[in-house]
Amino acid sequence: MIHLIYTSTASSPYSLLDINILLAECRLRNTFLSVTGILVYNVGSIMQILEGDDLAVQKLYAQIKIDKRHHNVLTVGEYKIEKRNYVKWSMAFKEITDKDWSSIESCLIYPTSANVYPTTNTTNTNLVSIIDSFINLSTEK
């Protein structure tokens, strides 16, 4: 199994209706693929963690990268995992503040090559900890 983290920029800011439509689509697709994760959003900035079977996550991520609703899709990390962190969420969601987004950005280290993202066993524990704190403060929307 893998745990994949990426960021992107919304093509235009999402309304509440846009978010609800997106979440409904994600949850249905993720349930079918046995992918779990979380999506955080801040005024056009997106970060998502996906986890599940390597092939399922990679296939889903390939579709995400060509989705016209966002651009500047950047892989933050891809990690081998033994067990899921977000087992109870097909797609949890949290809209976050500018301050929270700044906390996320302080943990992001993008690869220098646009085409090479190493798979490691070392997760960005600071980033995952921040994301986990959002989940603990929220309920699945």
C-alpha positions in Angstrom: 0.0 0.0 0.0 1.0 3.6 -0.5 0.2 7.0 1.0 0.4 9.8 -1.7 0.3 13.5 -0.9 -0.2 16.2 -3.5 -1.1 19.9 -3.7 -2.8 21.8 -6.5 -4.5 25.1 -7.3 -8.2 25.3 -8.1 -8.9 26.6 -11.6 -11.4 29.0 -9.9 -12.3 29.1 -6.2 -14.8 26.4 -5.2 -18.2 27.3 -3.9 -19.9 25.2 -1.2 -21.9 23.5 -4.0 -18.7 22.8 -6.0 -17.1 21.2 -2.9 -20.2 19.1 -2.2 -20.3 17.8 -5.8 -16.5 17.1 -5.7 -16.8 15.2 -2.4 -19.7 13.1 -3.6 -17.7 12.1 -6.7 -14.6 11.4 -4.7 -16.3 9.3 -2.0 -18.1 7.2 -4.6 -15.0 6.6 -6.7 -12.8 6.0 -3.7 -15.1 3.5 -2.1 -15.2 1.6 -5.4 -11.4 1.7 -5.6 -10.8 1.0 -1.8 -8.9 4.3 -1.6 -9.1 6.4 1.6 -7.9 9.8 2.5 -8.5 13.5 3.2 -8.9 16.7 1.2 -8.0 20.1 2.7 -9.0 23.3 1.0 -8.1 26.9 1.5 -9.3 29.6 -0.9 -8.2 27.8 -4.1 -5.3 25.8 -2.5 -5.8 22.1 -2.3 -3.9 19.3 -0.6 -5.0 15.7 -0.7 -3.7 12.6 0.9 -4.7 9.3 -0.8 -3.9 5.9 0.5 -4.6 2.3 -0.7 -3.3 -0.3 -3.1 -0.4 1.1 -5.1 -2.0 0.5 -8.5 -5.4 1.9 -7.4 -3.8 5.1 -6.0 -1.6 5.6 -9.0 -4.5 5.1 -11.4 -6.6 7.6 -9.5 -3.8 10.1 -9.2 -3.2 9.9 -13.0 -6.9 10.9 -13.4 -6.6 13.7 -10.8 -3.6 15.2 -12.6 -5.6 15.8 -15.8 -8.8 17.0 -14.1 -9.6 20.5 -15.4 -11.0 21.7 -12.0 -7.4 22.4 -10.9 -3.8 22.8 -12.1 -0.3 22.9 -10.8 -0.6 19.4 -9.4 2.5 18.7 -7.5 3.5 15.5 -5.7 4.6 16.2 -2.2 5.4 12.6 -1.2 4.7 9.0 -1.9 5.3 6.6 0.9 5.0 2.8 1.4 2.7 2.1 4.3 1.7 -1.0 6.2 -1.7 0.2 7.3 -4.0 3.1 6.5 -4.1 6.3 8.5 -7.6 7.3 7.3 -9.3 3.9 7.3 -12.7 5.4 8.2 -12.9 8.0 5.5 -13.4 7.4 1.8 -12.6 11.1 1.6 -12.6 13.3 4.7 -12.8 17.0 4.1 -11.7 20.1 6.0 -11.8 23.7 4.8 -9.0 25.4 6.6 -7.9 28.9 7.4 -5.0 30.9 5.9 -3.0 30.3 9.1 -3.6 26.5 8.8 -2.5 26.6 5.2 0.7 28.4 6.2 1.3 25.5 8.6 1.0 23.0 5.8 3.2 25.0 3.5 5.9 25.2 6.1 6.2 21.4 5.9 6.1 21.0 2.1 9.3 20.1 0.3 8.7 19.6 -3.4 11.1 17.5 -5.4 13.5 19.3 -7.6 12.6 17.3 -10.7 9.1 17.6 -12.1 9.2 14.0 -13.3 10.9 12.1 -10.5 9.2 11.6 -7.1 11.0 9.0 -5.0 9.0 6.5 -3.0 10.3 6.1 0.5 9.3 4.6 3.8 9.8 7.9 5.6 6.7 10.0 5.8 6.6 13.7 6.4 5.5 13.3 10.0 5.1 17.0 10.7 2.7 17.4 7.7 0.7 14.3 8.6 0.5 15.4 12.2 -0.9 18.8 11.1 -3.5 17.1 8.8 -4.4 14.7 11.6 -5.1 17.7 13.9 -7.6 19.0 11.3 -9.4 15.6 11.2 -9.6 15.4 15.0 -11.3 18.8 15.1 -13.8 18.1 12.3 -16.3 15.6 11.3 -16.7 14.2 7.8 -18.7 16.6 5.8 
